[in-house]
Amino acid sequence: MAKSSALRLADLRAVHRLVGECRDLGDDAGTWRAYFARRAAELAGAGLAQSADGRFEAPVTVDHIRLWGLDNGFDPAALAELVRRITADPYFNPMSAPYRAALAAEDGTCLTRPELVADPGWFRSAFYALLREAGGGAVLLCYRAPGGARTGTAFSALNMIRPAGEPDFSARQKALVREVHAAVAPLLGGPLALFAEPGPAALPPLARRVLRCLLEGNTDKQVSARLGLTRHTVNQYAKVIFRHFVVESRAELLARWVARGWGGRFAWADG
């Protein structure tokens, strides 16, 4: 679908702004993904967004799934069971096989449930029964190769669900999801950290504060004065940080941030 056929200038500006905001948060996969999913869902008028990574191998694997919008009238327990079933068997979703066939012809294609599965097969499926129990209705699927890849089996998914009873996604909303995913997917593994990478948010609060100081170029003495810690304590936290990010020195840590193009917003820091 051409951009001009459905998207407005304001839409493209919103996508550009969202990508920039994600890059500011990109050094921590959990932080930027949560923000991305929430904003993308708002742009598409969806109640729930699912962000996932996986591989089309034998068998197909879904490595990481994150949901945003659990407080928008959905049943968390039913959604958790839905995620468990999909993780165990990606083809539990009757849309998966026809979508993958469409994806082979067009990377990043964005399709709704009626475009993939006819009503009789859909309403008889166990997936639909569980989705209905969770409070879900219209579904939109969008998968794309991450990191700008055109070959290989890895995928990044951005899927949307609306509450039961709401209308299906419009052509413009489909185009918005496609466009924002097309803008973000090439940055995965670069400016945007992958789920599998160690992130700052997994560190203890004081270690995150030390990390911020190190990334801002403070010496051990300056970190000590800034945080009210002994230099020995700062050194011990630095070692924890180096192990976490699998680096051996402050220089290697800084090089990692610079090489990946991570910003200095530090949304994960505590002060």
C-alpha angles and dihedrals in degrees: 000000000000117000093234092056095067114358128086128212089253089055092054090048090051091051091049091049092049093051090052091050091050091051089055088057096035100112091075118052096202093050099048094039093054091050092044094050093048095049094042090052090051091051091050096043091241127148095210133031125195120201116189144163127206148132134258096224134123099307105021109238132203105203102182134012125184125181128202123191102043088141093057095092098288126131107246094201093053091045091050089053090048091053091047092052093047092048090051093045120009089193090062081093106076089211092063100080097045091042092052090051090053091045091057088064097041126021112221096016111166115215137172126222096260089054090056110031129028118234099256095055092040098051092046094052125107088225092060092047091054093043090052090049088053090053096252130142130159115037131201123192126200122170127175139174108259127233095022092293119157096184136042132058105274119114140185116208130203110182130174132206129189125205116266114277096029120118123261122270116281125233090256093051091049089051091050093053091046093049097047092046091048089053096048104038096069089056094057111115089017123056089354115061119229122236090250093058123094110257135199093241090067091063122090114266096256091047088054090053091051090048091054091052092050092049090050089057100254119157120230088260092052092047089051092053094041096051100029093242132134115255088243090057091048089051092051092050090048089057090051089051094048092051091048094054094036095240130128104213147021089254092055091047092052091044089055092056094044095046092051093048093235115171130232100245094107096194088171093060123103101223 
